[in-house]
């Protein structure tokens, strides 16, 4: 991870281009052995607050190439994404356990997945699964 931060983020901050930054951060993580099998992209995090994303990139130039702000933003984003991936993975495992333990069909599995994600399930929600 240190190599990713040292090598990848230097290019990211020098670039100043948001699209290139998003692409390069994902590429460097992948090349460093962090293959998340499309569970997430850093763009998901960047897109939540584009203004802060661009401000973090621009701060490098404005602060004589001091990357502290960008590194803080990047690492916080990576942590946020990993926590979300973990939660989604745990939810999928819980769903699969329920499906296997109780011999549920695909529609019932979707209902369990919805219930785990939202904490409730209405008849209208369940009828929506029937149409799928």
Secondary structure, DSSP 8 states (H G I E B T S, - for coil): -HHIIIIIHHHHHHH--HHHHHHHHHHHHHHTT---TTS--HHHHHHHTHHHHHHHHHHHHHTTT--HHHHHHHHHHHHHHHHHHHHHHHHHHHHHHHHHHHT--HHHHHHHHHHHHHS---HHHHHHHHT-
